[in-house]
């Protein structure tokens, strides 16, 4: 199954939640004020947020006027193009050795995303090691160990409650000794202890900078698409401690409306790099802006 087919299948529920409202809007006889008001409402309903929806509609109005567009089908093509432009970021290609630190609150699907990401790199011919640095959540390491086994990659585990930075140190040491291509670092997500958590993330970052200075380091956050606008506040919290380079958006195959991708891109200017569109280990896909827009509209 090709990328577009797979993402279209995975986004089926998301599309059902969004496209019906959009379809009704574009049945309008003329591109008048009522049309634009209805469109803005539909975009807000899709979780794009008021600011992004207002910006997109203003851009569409301008392009419709400048291009003398009168046909709603042409206007819809312009809408797709505008949204795709807003979420399409140039993500630098990976260099190896590569280390990706994965942050995110508990319950967003972080463990699953790491397992699927490990499988993605393994299938691309890369050697992978996972650092189980979420050492305070009960059974976190055990769950990650199951995913590592499914993906066929190595995992570094310490005892429950041990120092997360020490786990990362051992994983980096192992990667350097074995010339491993990719290190994936799981981290804690207990926001109820925010200050300690952020200090922990900073400490892990210092270990990486000191011990793995030649690695290409990326900081990704895992977000649950079904949480809508709440996902944006999570990005802000973690971005304070570690500069977030990219977003892994999970559960787009559920009841998510999908527009949160646009809201994050517009408000935080951080690219979505992977999307989760199913339960299988191969259902984490590299993000493609054009395919995503076609998938939900």
C-alpha angles and dihedrals in degrees: 000000000000124000096258093046091050095047091044090053092046093048095049095113092041090052091049090054094050113025098059091062092043090048091054091050093053092052086076115126093224139019094244134140091279090055093053093045091051091047092052090051091050092050092049089050088056090061096256091128128233097275096051093042092051091048093049094048092048089051091048092050090052095049093045089053096044093046093042091234115176101161118090092215090059090046090054090053088053091049091054091049093050094050092046090052092052095053099036109100128172103243110197113244115256121262121202136271086048127186121191119189110203118208132175143123120282114275100030094106097263096147092048092047091053091051091050092045089052089052091048092056093040090054088050088060097258127135112236139195125187122212110210095210097154090094100156102058112088113251093359093125092044092053091048090049090058091052092046089054091049091050092044096235137128122260132198114214132178128186122288112279095019123137109285091208089058090056090052091047091054093046092051091046090051092047092052093047094048096035090237115186101215135030116191114195120202114204136189123268106193102139092178085076094041101155095051092043093054092047088051091053091049090050091052089050091053091052090051093048092049100041103031105033094146094056126102100241123200127179113210130182123209114221130186107231091207091067091069116190092005087073090068093059089050090056090053093051096051094038088064091063102034126015103250112224100180148000131236106202114202135191097030086142090064128067094306117136092212098219090107086081088065094043092053093046092050099041102034102024091220119135125239104232103177135018129201112222104166149003099267120100089243094053096095106097133189106252119255115186098205095046090047093053091047088047095057100033 
